[in-house]
Amino acid sequence: MSSGTKKLVVNFSVLNEAQRKQIADKAGAFGYRTVFCDERDEALLQAKDAEVILGMDAALATAGDSLKWISTPSAGVDHFLDILSGTDILLSNASGAYGLTIAEHIVMVTLEMMRRKPEYDQLVREKKWERGLAIHSIHGARITLVGTGDIGSQAAIRLKAFGPASITGVNRLGKNPENLFDKVCTISDIEKVLPETDLLVLSLPSTRETRGLLTKERLQLLPEDAYLVNVGRGDVLDEKALEAMLREERLGGAALDVFEKEPLDDDSTLWNCPRLVLTTHIAGNWTLPYTVEQIVDLFLDDFEAYCEEKPMHNLVDLKAGY
């Protein structure tokens, strides 16, 4: 492998030895020297003369003056946008790596809510033999997926197996990817579909167009026994309004993996909110080996395209925010 004069810095500590070798071999084939830095301080130091960086710490983007491209192993890029705005630095993400794991999370929390798993867990802790809690089913449910990218599409595939009444997609352009959805509407028409939604799933990035999309007024358009799942970004909905609706038993339940402020404060009232399945931003975590494998494959595909001056598949539009 050629030692190369160009430099790639990798700050992604979950990589195994085989994945590190994959990256180093590919980089070496194009004349790049690869430096793996598992610690942040070392990565910031090595980034000073790096042309390419694989890492999710936004501070890496301003650590030196040789950077031409930074690839984040996350799907969300909102923490990079202000920093890179007005620069010539390319930004790519790992959109496409998280659909499977987050779709499985969506199915898991939906079944937990609809089949009253949190309440039954509490009854077991109290040693109460209760069997009569009313449950709901995905079968026959009207599902709305706000966001039809990798996550929304993968969720649609899995939810369809349960026999819902319909699956509606909501996106910016009103397009139906691979005809996975029974119908599709644009974000501007979201108010028309909310009253006909039994399960609302949000998988949106944080952009000017999506922040605050689910206002109090829009949330109140949902049927009284509807369920909501958010696996995108916490700032797309009115968190306080949602909590109030849950406490008032105005919704069947909600499952939140993302929040306006992360981590939640110790005194946040969400920790003990009834009818809420709360997870700590783990739906798309790197603890599933498949996800990390996909991240590496996406990066290597883009790295080859970058070196050969071809279009990169996961290049982010800094103005659009995704």
C-alpha positions as CSV (number, residue, x, y, z in Angstrom):
1,M,0.0,0.0,0.0
2,S,1.4,3.4,-1.0
3,S,2.0,5.7,1.9
4,G,0.7,8.6,-0.1
5,T,1.1,12.3,0.5
6,K,-2.6,13.1,0.9
7,K,-4.2,12.5,4.2
8,L,-7.5,10.9,5.4
9,V,-8.4,11.2,9.1
10,V,-10.9,8.8,10.5
11,N,-12.5,9.6,13.8
12,F,-15.0,6.8,14.2
13,S,-14.0,4.6,17.1
14,V,-16.6,1.8,16.6
15,L,-14.9,0.5,13.5
16,N,-13.4,-3.0,13.8
17,E,-10.0,-4.0,12.4
18,A,-11.4,-5.4,9.2
19,Q,-13.3,-2.1,8.5
20,R,-10.2,-0.1,9.3
21,K,-8.2,-2.2,6.8
22,Q,-10.9,-1.7,4.2
23,I,-10.7,2.0,4.5
24,A,-6.9,2.2,4.6
25,D,-6.6,-0.1,1.6
26,K,-9.0,1.9,-0.5
27,A,-7.4,5.2,0.6
28,G,-3.9,3.8,-0.2
29,A,-5.0,2.8,-3.6
30,F,-5.7,6.4,-4.4
31,G,-2.5,7.7,-2.8
32,Y,-3.9,8.7,0.6
33,R,-2.3,8.0,4.0
34,T,-5.0,7.1,6.6
35,V,-4.8,8.1,10.2
36,F,-7.3,6.5,12.6
37,C,-8.0,8.7,15.7
38,D,-10.3,7.2,18.3
39,E,-9.8,10.2,20.7
40,R,-11.2,13.6,19.9
41,D,-8.1,15.6,20.8
42,E,-5.9,13.5,18.6
43,A,-8.4,13.8,15.7
44,L,-8.4,17.6,16.0
45,L,-4.6,17.6,15.9
46,Q,-4.4,15.3,12.9
47,A,-7.2,17.2,11.1
48,K,-5.0,20.2,10.7
49,D,-3.5,19.0,7.4
50,A,-6.2,16.5,6.4
51,E,-7.8,16.7,3.0
52,V,-10.6,14.2,3.8
53,I,-12.2,13.4,7.2
54,L,-14.6,10.7,8.3
55,G,-16.1,11.9,11.6
56,M,-19.1,13.4,13.1
57,D,-17.6,16.1,15.3
58,A,-18.3,19.4,13.6
59,A,-15.1,20.9,15.2
60,L,-13.1,18.8,12.8
61,A,-14.3,20.9,9.9
62,T,-12.5,24.0,11.2
63,A,-9.4,22.3,12.7
64,G,-7.2,23.0,9.6
65,D,-7.0,24.7,6.2
66,S,-6.4,21.7,4.0
67,L,-9.9,20.1,4.3
68,K,-11.8,19.5,1.0
69,W,-14.4,17.0,2.2
70,I,-15.8,15.8,5.5
71,S,-18.0,12.8,5.7
72,T,-20.1,12.3,8.8
73,P,-21.2,8.8,9.8
74,S,-24.5,10.2,10.9
75,A,-27.6,10.8,8.8
76,G,-28.3,14.2,10.4
77,V,-26.1,17.1,9.4
78,D,-27.7,20.1,11.1
79,H,-24.6,20.6,13.3
80,F,-22.4,21.1,10.3
81,L,-24.6,23.5,8.2
82,D,-23.7,26.9,9.8
83,I,-20.0,25.9,10.1
84,L,-19.6,25.0,6.4
85,S,-22.0,27.6,5.0
86,G,-20.1,29.8,2.5
87,T,-17.1,27.5,2.2
88,D,-16.1,25.2,-0.6
89,I,-15.8,22.2,1.7
90,L,-17.9,19.2,0.6
91,L,-20.2,17.5,3.1
92,S,-21.6,14.0,2.8
93,N,-23.6,11.9,5.3
94,A,-24.5,8.3,5.9
95,S,-28.1,8.5,4.8
96,G,-29.1,5.0,3.7
97,A,-27.3,3.2,6.6
98,Y,-30.0,3.7,9.2
99,G,-33.2,2.7,7.5
100,L,-33.2,-0.9,8.6
101,T,-32.4,-0.4,12.3
102,I,-34.7,2.6,12.7
103,A,-37.5,0.9,10.9
104,E,-37.2,-2.0,13.3
105,H,-37.3,0.5,16.2
106,I,-40.5,2.0,14.8
107,V,-42.2,-1.4,14.7
108,M,-41.0,-2.2,18.2
109,V,-42.3,1.0,19.9
110,T,-45.5,0.9,17.9
111,L,-46.3,-2.6,19.1
112,E,-45.3,-1.6,22.6
113,M,-47.7,1.3,22.6
114,M,-50.6,-0.4,20.9
115,R,-50.4,-3.6,23.0
116,R,-49.9,-1.6,26.2
117,K,-46.5,-3.1,27.1
118,P,-45.4,-0.2,29.5
119,E,-48.6,-0.6,31.5
120,Y,-48.3,-4.4,31.6
121,D,-44.6,-4.0,32.7
122,Q,-45.8,-1.8,35.6
123,L,-48.5,-4.3,36.6
124,V,-45.9,-7.1,36.7
125,R,-43.6,-5.0,38.9
126,E,-46.5,-4.5,41.2
127,K,-47.2,-8.3,41.0
128,K,-50.7,-7.7,39.7
129,W,-52.2,-10.4,37.4
130,E,-54.2,-8.1,35.0
131,R,-55.2,-9.2,31.5
132,G,-57.9,-6.8,30.4
133,L,-56.2,-3.7,29.0
134,A,-57.7,-2.7,25.7
135,I,-55.2,-3.0,22.9
136,H,-55.0,-1.8,19.3
137,S,-53.4,-3.3,16.2
138,I,-51.4,-2.1,13.2
139,H,-53.8,-4.3,11.2
140,G,-56.4,-2.0,9.8
141,A,-54.7,1.1,11.0
142,R,-54.3,4.3,8.9
143,I,-50.6,5.0,8.9
144,T,-48.9,8.3,7.9
145,L,-45.2,8.4,7.4
146,V,-43.9,12.0,7.3
147,G,-40.6,11.6,5.6
148,T,-40.3,9.0,2.8
149,G,-36.5,8.6,2.5
150,D,-34.5,5.6,3.6
151,I,-36.1,5.4,7.1
152,G,-39.7,6.1,5.9
153,S,-39.4,3.7,3.0
154,Q,-37.9,0.9,5.2
155,A,-40.6,1.5,7.8
156,A,-43.3,1.3,5.1
157,I,-42.0,-2.1,3.9
158,R,-42.2,-3.6,7.4
159,L,-45.4,-2.0,8.5
160,K,-47.2,-3.2,5.3
161,A,-46.7,-6.8,6.4
162,F,-49.1,-6.2,9.3
163,G,-52.0,-5.4,7.0
164,P,-52.7,-1.7,7.7
165,A,-55.7,-0.1,6.0
166,S,-53.4,2.4,4.3
167,I,-49.9,3.9,4.3
168,T,-49.7,7.5,3.3
169,G,-46.3,9.2,2.7
170,V,-45.7,12.9,3.2
171,N,-42.7,14.6,1.6
172,R,-41.5,17.8,0.0
173,L,-42.3,16.9,-3.6
174,G,-45.2,14.5,-3.3
175,K,-43.3,11.7,-5.0
176,N,-43.9,8.0,-4.2
177,P,-40.5,6.2,-3.9
178,E,-40.7,2.8,-5.5
179,N,-44.5,3.0,-5.2
180,L,-44.2,1.9,-1.5
181,F,-47.1,4.1,-0.4
182,D,-50.8,3.9,-1.1
183,K,-50.8,7.6,-1.6
184,V,-48.4,10.6,-1.1
185,C,-49.0,14.2,-0.3
186,T,-46.8,17.2,0.1
187,I,-45.8,18.7,3.4
188,S,-48.0,21.7,2.6
189,D,-51.1,19.3,2.6
190,I,-50.2,17.6,5.9
191,E,-53.3,19.1,7.7
192,K,-55.6,17.2,5.3
193,V,-54.1,13.8,6.3
194,L,-53.7,14.2,10.0
195,P,-57.4,13.7,11.0
196,E,-57.3,10.4,9.1
197,T,-54.2,9.1,10.8
198,D,-54.1,6.3,13.5
199,L,-50.3,6.1,13.5
200,L,-48.1,9.1,12.7
201,V,-44.4,8.4,12.2
202,L,-41.9,11.3,11.8
203,S,-38.5,10.7,10.3
204,L,-37.6,14.3,9.2
205,P,-34.3,16.1,9.3
206,S,-34.0,19.4,11.0
207,T,-34.3,22.1,8.3
208,R,-35.9,25.5,8.0
209,E,-38.9,23.7,6.3
210,T,-39.4,21.1,9.0
211,R,-38.6,22.8,12.3
212,G,-41.9,23.3,14.2
213,L,-43.9,21.5,11.5
214,L,-46.1,19.7,14.0
215,T,-47.6,22.6,15.9
216,K,-50.0,22.3,18.8
217,E,-52.8,23.0,16.3
218,R,-51.7,20.3,13.9
219,L,-51.2,17.8,16.7
220,Q,-54.7,18.4,17.8
221,L,-56.0,17.4,14.3
222,L,-55.0,13.8,15.1
223,P,-57.8,11.4,16.3
224,E,-58.1,11.1,20.1
225,D,-56.7,7.5,20.1
226,A,-53.9,8.1,17.6
227,Y,-50.3,7.1,18.2
228,L,-47.2,9.2,17.3
229,V,-43.6,8.1,16.8
230,N,-40.7,10.5,16.3
231,V,-37.3,9.2,15.2
232,G,-36.1,12.2,13.2
233,R,-35.3,15.4,15.0
234,G,-36.9,16.7,18.2
235,D,-37.5,20.2,17.0
236,V,-40.0,19.1,14.3
237,L,-42.9,19.1,16.8
238,D,-44.2,21.0,19.8
239,E,-42.9,18.9,22.6
240,K,-44.9,20.7,25.4
241,A,-48.2,20.4,23.4
242,L,-47.6,16.7,22.8
243,E,-46.9,16.1,26.5
244,A,-50.0,18.0,27.5
245,M,-52.1,15.8,25.1
246,L,-50.6,12.6,26.6
247,R,-51.3,13.7,30.1
248,E,-54.9,14.6,29.2
249,E,-55.3,11.2,27.5
250,R,-55.9,13.0,24.3
251,L,-53.7,10.5,22.4
252,G,-53.3,6.7,22.5
253,G,-49.6,7.2,23.1
254,A,-46.3,8.5,21.7
255,A,-42.8,7.2,21.3
256,L,-40.0,9.7,21.3
257,D,-36.4,8.8,20.5
258,V,-35.4,12.4,19.8
259,F,-36.0,15.6,21.8
260,E,-35.7,19.4,21.5
261,K,-32.8,19.3,24.1
262,E,-30.6,16.3,24.4
263,P,-29.8,14.8,26.8
264,L,-33.0,15.5,28.7
265,D,-32.5,17.4,32.0
266,D,-32.9,15.3,35.1
267,D,-35.9,17.3,36.1
268,S,-37.7,17.0,32.7
269,T,-41.3,16.0,33.1
270,L,-41.0,13.8,30.1
271,W,-39.2,11.1,32.1
272,N,-42.5,10.2,33.9
273,C,-45.0,11.3,31.2
274,P,-47.9,8.8,31.0
275,R,-48.5,7.1,27.6
276,L,-45.0,7.9,26.5
277,V,-42.4,5.4,25.4
278,L,-39.1,7.2,25.8
279,T,-35.8,6.1,24.4
280,T,-32.5,8.0,24.5
281,H,-31.8,8.6,20.8
282,I,-30.8,5.0,20.2
283,A,-33.0,4.1,17.3
284,G,-30.2,4.6,14.8
285,N,-27.3,3.9,17.1
286,W,-24.0,2.2,16.0
287,T,-24.5,-0.8,18.3
288,L,-25.9,-2.8,15.3
289,P,-23.0,-4.2,13.3
290,Y,-25.1,-4.0,10.0
291,T,-25.4,-0.2,10.4
292,V,-21.7,0.3,10.7
293,E,-21.0,-1.9,7.7
294,Q,-23.4,0.2,5.7
295,I,-21.7,3.4,6.8
296,V,-18.3,2.1,5.7
297,D,-19.7,0.9,2.4
298,L,-21.3,4.3,1.7
299,F,-18.2,6.2,2.6
300,L,-16.0,4.0,0.4
301,D,-18.3,4.4,-2.5
302,D,-18.2,8.2,-2.1
303,F,-14.5,8.1,-1.5
304,E,-13.9,6.4,-4.9
305,A,-16.2,8.8,-6.6
306,Y,-14.5,11.8,-5.0
307,C,-11.0,10.5,-6.1
308,E,-12.3,9.9,-9.6
309,E,-14.1,13.2,-9.7
310,K,-17.5,11.6,-10.2
311,P,-20.8,12.5,-8.5
312,M,-20.9,11.4,-4.9
313,H,-24.1,9.6,-3.9
314,N,-24.4,11.0,-0.4
315,L,-23.3,14.6,-1.0
316,V,-25.3,17.0,1.1
317,D,-26.9,20.2,-0.2
318,L,-25.8,22.8,2.4
319,K,-28.7,25.1,1.5
320,A,-31.4,22.5,1.7
321,G,-29.9,20.9,4.8
322,Y,-29.9,17.3,3.6
